[in-house]
Amino acid sequence: MPNYDYILAGGGAAGLSLAYQLTCVEGEKPSILILDLDNKRKNDRTWCFWTNAATGLEEVYYRTWKQMWFYGEGFEKKIPLGDWQYVMLRGIDFYDWMRAHFARCGGVDFVQAEVVRIEDDPLQPRVHTRDGNVYAAKWVFDSRVLPGSVQVDRKRYHLLQQHFLGWEVETEKQAFDAEALTLFDFRTPQHGVMRFMYVLPFSPQRALVEYTLFSENLLPQSEYETALKEYLASVVGVERYRVLDVEQNRIPMTDYPFPRRLGERVWAIGTLGGRVKPSSGYAFWRIWQDARQMADSLRRYGDPTHVHLSPRRYRWFDQVMLNVMYRQGHQTKRAFTALFRNNPPQRIFGFLNEANPWWEDILVLASLPLPPFLGAFLRTQILRKI
């Protein structure tokens, strides 16, 4: 039975980030096995985040922006981000960068296989794959979100989806402001739920345009496509364009408290470990920071338990926001307009990163329309209802 220090069930953002953090200290060479059904040889996704500091990922940045557009209810503005920047990573670049790093440092095996069972053990958990192989390790970290693996009590917790269809388009004429992303463009019919367009421009004639919804249910495929066509024609003002690539996904947005510990020596990471921000759907930066803290905890204490916990106030902030989206999706356009009209982006990004001092968070909350958020607060925090 092959034996490792660490086994990572899943080789996406969470598994690769943790493997990187465990191998980036000079002089340390743990044995690591990464198991994934996919070989990670294609560009299957993009990740974005905002930062005002060095990240260690600069080599793999695909694009960065220092300005953003916001289009809301009676308010539109091009907003400078100050010392912050918005970063885009492509999946293929991240995978290739990780492979090069592991080749340099050694000690990391990647096996393309489907994990079918993780057998817990207080000393040596074992991972079974579809092809009949069994691997053992001191610690196992699982990032796989399988159908039925997460059962959310819908009477106690919110469960919405962030779902989107994105087209990377190339236009015949100049149509995009290449210096500024569009984080929210609400100039699309809301139909009772939060809907907006998200635009990442690469040049005046090429951009990734995504139709994004925060709602309980998905749409028929044709509705995503129709919304993109109408936006490009009526708002961007282009009729002739080529679709170079397509990106589609859905991300769970829930206040369900995902358990981190799945066994004596089996831990959940990534989405399975609750690293998706419930009220925004952003995950990559939270996953990257979590991996750094877990690796540090393993070095210092011999276990992954010593990781940063955000102040408790952010949990109820997420619950309140999810409740507004769930019950009053038509109010979110107004709410986000107030948010960006009344706050500098630095305060908003700090709030979303769960890193603001408490008085900055109070200013964010005070800028939002009172009735829907007060009602959501009373329901979730006082009445304990969804």
C-alpha positions, 0 to 999 in steps of 0.5 A: 500500500503506497504511503504518503504524508498527505493525500488530497482527494481532488486536484482543483483550486483547494487541493493544489493550493494546499499541496503548494503551501505544504511544499513551498518551504525550503528544506521541507519535502513531505510526500503528497499524493493528489488524486483527481479524475481529470488530468487538468490539461485544459482551461476549464474555469477562471477565478477572480479575487481582489487584493491590496497586497502581494499574494505569491500568485503574481506569476500566474495573473492573467489580467488585473484591473485598477478601475471598475464600472458599476451600473445600478438604479439611477447610478452609474460610475467608473470607480478607481480602486486605489491600492486594490486591484481585481485579479483574474486567473485562468484555470490552465495557467494555474494548473501548469504553474502548479505542475512546474512548481511540483516538478522543481520541489519533488515529492508530489505524485499526481494520479488520475483516478476516481476516489470512491471511498475514504476510510477513516483511521485514527492513525492512517486513513486510507483512500480507495480508487475506482481502479482498486488501488488503496493509498494511505497517509497521515492526513487526508484532505477532501475537496470533492463535492459529490451529488448528495454529499451535502444535505442542507436543512432548508428549514434552517439554512438558506441555499441559493445558487450563483449560476452563470453563462459567460461568452468570451467574445471578439467584436468587429468594432471597439466596444469595451473599456479595456481599463475597467472591469464591470463588476455589476451591470444591472441593466438587464431585467430582474424578474424578481431575482438578482440578475446582472452582467459581469464583464472582464475586458481584455482589449477594446474588442475582446471580453468575457461577458457573463450573465449571472443570477443569484437565485434558488433555481436554474434557468433553461439554457436558452434564457441565458443565451437570449440574455447575453445576446440582448445585452450585447446588442442593446447595451454594448451596442454590437451585433457582429461578434465571434464567441471564442470560448464559453464558461458556465457553472453554478456555485452554492451560496448557503449559510449551512455550517460545513463541517471541517473535520470529516474523521479523525484524520480526514478534513474538508477543504475548498467548497466542501470545507465551507470556503465559498463566501455565502453572500457573494459566491467568491471562493478562490482567495478564501481557499488560498488563505485557508491553504496557507493557514492549514499548512502552517498549522500542520508544521507548527502543531502537527494538525490542521486545526489552527486556522483563522476564524472570521469574526462572528458578525460576518456569519450573520451578515451573510445570513441577512444578505441571503435572506434578502436575496431569497425573499426579496430578490427584486430589492438587491438592485437597489441595495447594491446601488446604495452600497456602491453609491455610499462606500469607497470600493476599499471599504466594500472589498474589506467587508467582503473579505471579512477583514474590516474593523467593526466601525467600517462594517457599521458604515457599510450596513448603514448605507443599505436600505433599511426596510428589507435588511431590518426585516431580514435581520429580525427573521434570521437573528430574532425569530430564527426563521428563513 
